[in-house]
Amino acid sequence: MQGDIIPVMECLETDQIKLRNNAPTERELTMKKNKFLLLMLLAIIAIASLSACSNNAQGTITLATTTSTEDSGLLDFILPYFTEDTGWDIRVISVGTGAALQLGRDGEADVVLVHARAEEDRFVAEGYAPRRYDVMHNDFIIAGPADGPIAYNNDPMGTFLAIYQQQLLFLSRGDNSGTHVKEREIWEATNILDPYTNPNFTSVGQGMGATLGMAVELDGYILSDRATWLNYPNKGNLVIVSEFGDILQNPYGMMIVNGALEQEGARAFADWLTGSRAQYLISIFGVEDFGAPLFFPHY
C-alpha cells in the first residue's frame, strides 16, 4: 500500500514543479496588466469617439437670421439644446431681415428666421419656401433722451410725428432689416412719406446694436426691438418714450428654403423650434435677468 502512495506523491510533486515552472513571472504579470489597461483605455476612447461622432453625425445647417435674435442672446441660449436633442449643428449668419432673405434666395442658407411679415409672405409667394412657420413675437419700443421734448406715451405714430415736426435727431437703421421695415411702416402710417425732409434724420446702415450705440452717443431718437434694447449694456441718457401700440407688434417667422442643401436638418429644426421644448425655452429666456421674457412663444 505504501508503495502505491509514493508514486502518487511523486506525481503530485512533479505536477507542482511543472506548474511552478510554467507560472508567469512578475515581469510577465506586469506586462499582461499593462496590456489589459491599455486595451481598456483604447475601448474607452473608442466609446467616447463614437459618442462624439453620433452627436455630430447629422451634419450642419445654415441659419440666416436677424441681428435681434443674435444680439439678444436668444440663439446662444436655445441652439445648444437643439444640437443636443437632434445631433444637428447650426451655423448662424446674423444680418438684417432683407439680407437674410437674400441669402435664402441665393441658396446660401437652409433656413431663415426673420421678422418682417410682408417680406416673409413675399418670399413664400415667390417660391423660395413652401410655407412660413410662426415662431414667436415681441415688440418694438421708441427710445429717446430722458430730458427731451417728448414725454412717455403709448402713441408711437404721434411720437414719430412729433420727431418729424420738431426736426429732432432720429437714427434709422436704413438697412432693409425687419426693424427698418417696421420704421417705414410707422412713417407711412403718419402720412410722412419722406422722413429725410427732416434735416436731422440720419440713416446709419448698421445693425441694431451699432445703431443704438450711435443714438446713445448722439442723444437721438431710435426705434428698437425690445429684446436688443433690454440687453444693450449702456443706454446713456436714453429711455423708452413710447411703447405698447398695436403697430409696434413684432412677429418672427421661419422658412425652410427650397433646394436647401440640408433639407432633413432644416425640417428637424422647423419641427424642433415650433415644438414644446423650444417654445418653453423661448418663454423663459430673459425672465431671470429682466423679470419678463424677451420673446413670447407662438404656440
C-alpha positions in Angstrom: 0.0 0.0 0.0 2.8 2.4 0.9 4.5 1.6 -2.4 1.3 2.7 -4.2 1.3 6.0 -2.3 4.9 7.0 -3.1 4.4 7.1 -6.9 1.2 9.2 -6.4 3.1 11.7 -4.2 5.9 11.8 -6.7 3.4 12.6 -9.5 1.8 15.4 -7.4 5.2 16.9 -6.7 6.1 16.6 -10.4 2.9 18.4 -11.4 3.5 21.2 -8.8 7.0 21.6 -10.2 5.6 21.9 -13.7 3.1 24.4 -12.6 5.8 26.4 -10.9 7.9 26.3 -13.9 5.1 27.4 -16.2 3.8 30.1 -13.9 4.2 33.6 -15.3 7.0 35.7 -13.9 6.4 39.0 -12.1 7.5 40.8 -15.3 5.1 38.9 -17.4 2.3 39.6 -15.0 3.1 43.3 -15.1 3.2 43.3 -18.9 -0.2 41.5 -19.1 -1.6 44.0 -16.6 -0.3 46.9 -18.7 -1.7 45.4 -21.8 -5.1 44.9 -20.2 -5.1 48.6 -19.0 -4.1 49.7 -22.5 -6.9 47.8 -24.1 -9.4 49.2 -21.6 -8.1 52.8 -22.3 -8.5 52.2 -26.0 -12.0 50.9 -25.5 -13.0 54.0 -23.5 -11.5 56.3 -26.2 -13.4 54.4 -28.9 -16.7 54.7 -27.0 -16.1 58.4 -26.4 -15.2 58.9 -30.1 -18.4 57.1 -31.2 -20.4 59.2 -28.8 -18.9 62.4 -30.2 -19.4 61.2 -33.7 -23.1 60.4 -33.0 -23.6 64.0 -31.8 -22.2 65.5 -35.0 -23.1 62.8 -37.4 -26.2 64.5 -38.7 -24.3 67.4 -40.3 -24.6 71.2 -40.2 -27.4 73.5 -41.4 -27.1 77.2 -42.1 -29.5 79.6 -40.4 -29.8 83.2 -41.8 -31.4 85.3 -39.1 -31.7 88.9 -37.8 -29.3 90.7 -35.6 -32.0 90.9 -32.9 -32.1 87.1 -32.3 -28.3 87.1 -32.2 -27.7 90.4 -30.2 -30.4 89.5 -27.6 -28.6 86.2 -26.8 -31.6 84.0 -27.6 -29.7 81.9 -30.1 -26.8 81.3 -27.7 -29.4 80.1 -25.2 -31.5 77.7 -27.3 -29.3 76.3 -30.1 -27.2 74.1 -27.9 -30.4 72.3 -26.8 -31.3 71.7 -30.5 -27.9 70.1 -31.2 -28.2 68.0 -28.0 -31.7 66.9 -29.0 -31.2 66.2 -32.7 -27.5 65.9 -33.4 -27.6 68.7 -36.0 -25.2 71.6 -35.7 -26.2 75.1 -36.8 -24.0 77.8 -38.5 -25.6 81.2 -37.8 -25.4 84.2 -40.2 -26.7 87.2 -38.4 -27.8 90.1 -40.7 -30.8 92.3 -41.3 -34.0 90.6 -42.5 -33.6 91.8 -46.1 -30.1 90.4 -46.2 -31.2 87.1 -44.5 -33.9 86.6 -47.1 -31.5 87.3 -49.9 -29.2 84.6 -48.5 -32.1 82.3 -48.8 -32.8 83.4 -52.4 -29.2 82.8 -53.3 -29.2 79.3 -51.8 -26.7 80.3 -49.1 -28.9 79.4 -46.2 -31.0 76.4 -45.4 -33.4 78.2 -43.0 -34.3 81.8 -42.5 -35.7 83.3 -39.2 -36.8 86.9 -39.6 -39.3 89.5 -38.6 -40.9 91.4 -41.4 -44.2 89.6 -42.2 -44.9 91.2 -45.6 -41.4 90.4 -46.8 -41.7 86.8 -45.5 -45.0 86.3 -47.3 -43.4 87.6 -50.5 -40.5 85.2 -50.0 -43.0 82.3 -49.9 -45.1 83.7 -52.8 -42.0 84.0 -55.0 -41.5 80.2 -54.5 -38.4 80.3 -52.3 -40.1 78.5 -49.5 -43.1 76.2 -49.3 -44.5 77.9 -46.2 -43.9 80.2 -43.2 -43.8 78.9 -39.6 -45.0 81.2 -36.8 -42.3 81.0 -34.1 -42.6 83.8 -31.5 -43.2 87.6 -31.1 -42.2 90.5 -29.0 -42.5 94.2 -29.8 -40.7 97.4 -30.6 -40.1 100.5 -28.5 -39.1 104.0 -29.3 -36.3 105.4 -27.2 -35.1 109.0 -26.8 -33.3 111.4 -24.5 -34.8 111.4 -20.9 -34.7 115.2 -20.9 -36.1 115.6 -24.5 -39.3 117.3 -25.5 -41.3 114.0 -26.0 -42.9 112.7 -22.8 -43.6 109.0 -22.2 -46.7 107.8 -24.2 -48.4 104.8 -25.8 -48.8 106.6 -29.2 -45.9 105.6 -31.5 -47.4 107.3 -34.5 -47.8 110.5 -32.6 -44.2 110.1 -31.4 -42.9 109.8 -34.9 -45.0 112.8 -36.0 -43.5 114.9 -33.2 -40.0 113.8 -34.1 -40.6 114.9 -37.7 -42.4 118.1 -36.9 -39.9 119.3 -34.3 -37.0 118.1 -36.5 -35.5 116.0 -33.7 -32.5 113.8 -34.3 -33.7 110.3 -35.4 -31.3 107.4 -36.1 -32.7 105.0 -38.7 -31.1 101.6 -39.3 -31.6 102.1 -43.0 -30.6 98.6 -43.8 -33.8 97.0 -45.0 -33.9 95.0 -41.8 -37.1 94.0 -40.0 -36.7 97.0 -37.8 -36.2 99.3 -40.7 -39.3 97.8 -42.5 -41.3 98.5 -39.3 -40.0 102.0 -39.1 -41.1 102.7 -42.7 -44.5 101.3 -41.9 -44.9 103.8 -39.0 -43.7 106.7 -41.1 -46.3 105.8 -43.8 -49.0 105.4 -41.1 -48.3 109.0 -40.1 -48.5 110.1 -43.7 -44.9 111.1 -43.7 -43.6 109.6 -47.0 -40.2 111.2 -46.9 -38.7 111.4 -43.4 -35.5 112.6 -45.0 -37.0 116.1 -45.3 -36.2 116.3 -41.6 -32.6 117.5 -41.7 -31.8 115.6 -38.5 -33.0 112.3 -39.9 -29.9 110.0 -40.2 -29.7 106.7 -41.9 -27.0 104.6 -40.3 -27.0 101.4 -42.5 -25.9 99.3 -39.5 -27.3 96.6 -37.2 -29.4 97.2 -34.2 -26.6 97.3 -31.7 -24.4 99.7 -33.7 -27.4 102.0 -34.4 -28.3 102.0 -30.7 -24.7 102.9 -29.9 -24.9 105.9 -32.2 -28.2 107.0 -30.7 -26.7 106.8 -27.2 -23.7 108.8 -28.3 -25.7 111.5 -30.1 -28.6 111.6 -27.7 -31.1 110.9 -30.5 -34.4 109.0 -31.0 -34.5 105.4 -32.3 -36.8 102.5 -33.0 -35.5 99.3 -31.4 -36.8 95.8 -30.8 -37.4 95.4 -27.1 -35.0 92.4 -26.6 -32.0 94.3 -28.0 -32.9 97.4 -26.0 -33.1 95.5 -22.8 -29.8 93.7 -23.4 -27.9 96.8 -24.5 -25.4 97.5 -21.7 -25.1 101.3 -21.8 -28.2 103.2 -22.7 -26.7 106.6 -21.6 -29.3 109.2 -21.4 -31.9 107.3 -23.4 -35.2 106.0 -22.0 -38.3 104.5 -23.6 -40.5 107.3 -24.7 -43.2 105.2 -26.5 -44.3 101.6 -26.3 -47.2 99.1 -26.5 -49.0 100.5 -29.5 -50.5 97.8 -31.9 -48.3 98.9 -34.7 -45.2 98.0 -32.6 -46.0 94.3 -32.6 -43.1 92.2 -33.9 -43.8 88.6 -35.0 -41.0 86.3 -36.1 -41.4 83.7 -38.8 -39.2 80.9 -40.0 -39.0 79.3 -43.5 -37.2 76.3 -45.0 -35.6 77.4 -48.2 -36.5 75.4 -51.3 -33.5 73.5 -52.5 -31.7 73.7 -49.1 -28.6 71.6 -49.0 -29.7 70.0 -45.7 -33.4 69.6 -46.1 -33.6 66.9 -43.4 -31.8 69.1 -40.9 -33.9 72.1 -41.9 -37.1 70.1 -41.3 -35.7 68.9 -38.0 -35.0 72.5 -37.0 -38.5 73.6 -38.0 -40.1 70.8 -36.0 -37.9 71.5 -33.0 -38.3 75.3 -33.0 -42.1 75.0 -33.1 -42.2 72.1 -30.7 -42.8 72.2 -26.9 -39.2 72.1 -25.9 -38.0 75.1 -27.9 -41.2 77.1 -27.2 -40.7 76.6 -23.4 -37.1 77.7 -23.7 -38.2 80.9 -25.6 -40.8 81.6 -22.9 -38.2 81.6 -20.1 -35.4 83.4 -21.9 -34.8 86.8 -20.1 -37.0 86.1 -17.1 -34.2 85.7 -14.7 -32.4 88.9 -15.8 -35.3 91.1 -16.6 -38.3 89.7 -14.8 -40.1 89.0 -18.1 -39.4 87.1 -21.3 -37.7 88.9 -24.1 -39.7 86.9 -26.6 -43.1 85.2 -26.4 -43.7 81.8 -27.9 -46.3 81.5 -30.6 -47.6 78.0 -29.5 
